């Protein structure tokens, strides 16, 4: 099993810059966190996997505020996800999350999504539209097989291998049919050289599509957009929670707060007295 070095960190940072479009300030934050962590993490190597024991590092940063700790641990998790996606098997120990105040997600306005799709290729359009109209996680999109798609539903394997069926909009189904007619796929909807496209490759597609219109957008923001659109349109929260594959409705409730915030913003813009000069 290969040994992890700071060169792996540098490769990860280059990936974040070139494929994910991260800013130089964010890259510096990731670099500092990962270089610091490497001085304390205990690495155990065997023939099948690399074990990263975070406990020594967590003890080192224990006096920091919870939000800072969370950001540092998030950088490590992203790095490990990247390594696993690159073919290594890396396992984290002492990776328990700490509680921090939840912030409202940032959905993408419908008009911006439509604008981005105007210059997208067929494959790019399918990726963006499926994330936006099905509310999928990027891991779920990567794992979709041809056999999972029916005329009106798509079967999704979510976290913990939990299965759910999500309704297909007619426009989404027609786009998928056009895509399949133009690209031969053996097993997975998104493939390259007979293998399913990685999550990183799909993220890069989303990044590239929105970069063309000057926006930095993640796949998860499209999932947020799906959820808030449904709730703002009057869909029952219990149905939205099921469609998203949330294990707890409390997770879905954060979108209701976002809906209220958007309504307040729209009211402030729309009412004539709110814009009146004193």
N, C-alpha and C positions, 0 to 999 in steps of 0.2 A: 504494500500500500504506500502510495507516494506521501511524502511529508509536506504539510502545509507551510508555506513561507509568506513573507510580505509580498512576494511577486504575485501570489494568488490574489492578494488584496488589490494590487495595482491593475490586474486583469479585470477584476470586478468593477473597479472605478472607471476603467475605460469603457466597459460595457454600459455602465450607468450614463456615461457621457454620450457615447455614440448611438446607443440604441434606445435609451430611455429619456434622453434629452435633459438630464439633471443639470442644474445651474452649478457654476463654479463654487458658490458658497455652500451649497448642499454637499457637493463632492468633498470639500474640505472638512465638513462636519463628519461625514462618513469616514474619511481617512483618519482623522484624529481618534475617533471612537475605536476603529478597528486596530490601528497600530497600538493604541493603549491597551486594548483587550488582549492582544497577542502576548503582551508581557506577563499576563497573569493567568490566562486560560491554561488548564492542564490538558494536553493532547495525549490520547491513548490510541495507538495504532495496532490493528490486527489485520489479518488477511482479507477480511470482508468489509470492514468499516473503520471510520475515524470517529472516536468519541471525544467530544469537547466538553469538559467539565467547567461550567461557568462559575462555580462557587467561589474560587479564589478571587475572581474579578468582581463578583457581586459584593463580596466583603470589602473590597477596595473602594467601591463606589457607594457603599451603603449610606454614607452620610449626606449624599446629594438629595435634592428634592425628587419626588416620585416621577415627575414629568421628564426630568433630565435622564433619570435611570431608564425610563421606558424608551426614550429616543435612542440611547446607547444600545440597549438590548435589541431594539428593532433593527438597528444597523447590522448587528450580528446575525439575526435571523434572516435578513435579506441576503447577506453574504452566504450563509449556509444553504439557503434555497437555491442560490445561483450555482454553488458547487455541486449540489445534488442534480440540478438540471444539466450540468456539464458532464455528468456520468459518475461522479464520486458518490460514495455513501457516507454521509456525515450525520452524526447524531448528537444532539445537544442534551446535556444533563444540567440540572439546577436551572431550568429555563422557565420557572413559574412566573406568570405575569403578576404585576402589581397593579392595584386599582388606582386609576387616575380619572379625573373628571372628563366625561365624554364631551367631545365637541361635535357640532353639527356637520354632517357631510356636505360636500359641495357638488351638487348636481350640475350638469351641463344643460344650458338652455336648448330647447328643441331647435330653434332657428340656427344655432351654431352647429348642431349635429347635421342638419339638412345642408348647410353651407359646406361643411367638410365632405359630405358624401358626393357633392357635385363633381369633385375632381378625383374621386377614389376609383381604383380599379375594381373589377368584379369581385375578386377575392377579398379585397379590403372592405368593400361594401357589405359583403356577407358577414364578415367578422364584426364590424361595428353594429350593423342592424340586429344581429342575433344578441349581442350584449345588451343593446338598448331595448329591444322588444321582448326579450325573454328574462332579463334580469339575472343573467348567469354570472357565476364566478369564472375567472379566467381558467382555473383548473378544470371546471366543468365543461367549458367550451372545448378545451384541448382533448377531452376524453369522449366527446360525442362520436358515436359510430353511425354509419349509414343506417343500420338496422334500428337505431333508436328513433328515427324520424318517420312519422306517419303523416297522413293527410292533414290532420288537425291538431296533433299533439306531438311533443317531443319528450322522450324519456331522459331524465337527467340523473346522474349519480353524483350526489353531493358529499358533504363532509360526513365522515364515518360510514361511507358507502351507503348512505340513505338514499333511497330512490324516490323520485317524485315526477309527476307528469305536468308539463307546462303547456298551455294552449299556444298554438302557432297562429299568428296573424296571417291573413291571406297574402299580404304583401311580402312577408318574410318567407312563406312557403314558396311563392313564385320565384323569389330571388335565389333560394336554395336550389330549386329545380333548374334554373338557368345556369347556375354555377356547376351543378353536377353534369349538366349536358355538355359543358365546355371543358370540364376537368375530370379525368378518370380517377376514381378513388376506390381502393380495394376494401378497406375496413373503416378507417376513420374519415370524418368529413374533411378535416384539414390534414393533409399528408405531404411529405416530401421524400422522394426516393423510397416509397413504400412504408415509411415510418411516420407516426403522427407528429404533427408540428408541436414543438415544445411550448410551454407557457411563455417563456422569454421571447420566442419568435412571434407569438400572437400579440404580446404586449408591444413589441416593436412596431407591428403593423398599425396598432391603434395610435401609438406615438407619432408615427410618420404621417398618418392621415390628418391629424389635427395640427401638426406642425405647419402644414401647408397653409393653414388659415390663421397662423400666429397664436395657436392655443396649446397649452400643455395639459393633456388629458390622460387619465389612467383608465384602464378597463373598469376598475371598481367605481369610478365616477359615473360611468354609463349605467352600472347597476343601481347606483343611487338615483339617477335620473328616472329609471324605470319605476322604482319604488315610490318616489315622490309624485310622479305623474299619476300613478294609480290612486294614491291616497287623496291627492288634490282633486281627482276626478270623481271621488265619492266611493271608491272601492272599500269594502269592509276590511279593517286591519287584520282580522283573522285570516281572510283569504290572501291578502298580500304576504303575510307571514308564511303561509303555506307555500305560496308560489316562490318565495325567496329561499325556502329551505331552512328557515331559522328554527333552531331548537327551542327557543323561548320567544314569546311575543314581546318581551321587554326589549329585545334587540330591535324589533321592528318599530317600537314606539318612538325611537329617536327621530324617525322620519316624520312623525306627526308633529313633533316640535319644529322641524324644519318647515313643514307646511304652514304652521302658524306664523313663523318668522317671515315667510314669503308673503303671506296674506297681509301682514302688517306693513311690509315694505311697499306692496302694491297699493295699499290704502293711502299711505303717506304720499305716494306719487300721484294718485288719482284724484283725491279730494281737493277741490279748489282752495279751501282755506289753509290746507297744509303747505301750499306753495305761495301763499299770500305774503307780501312784504309788510313788515310792521312799520 
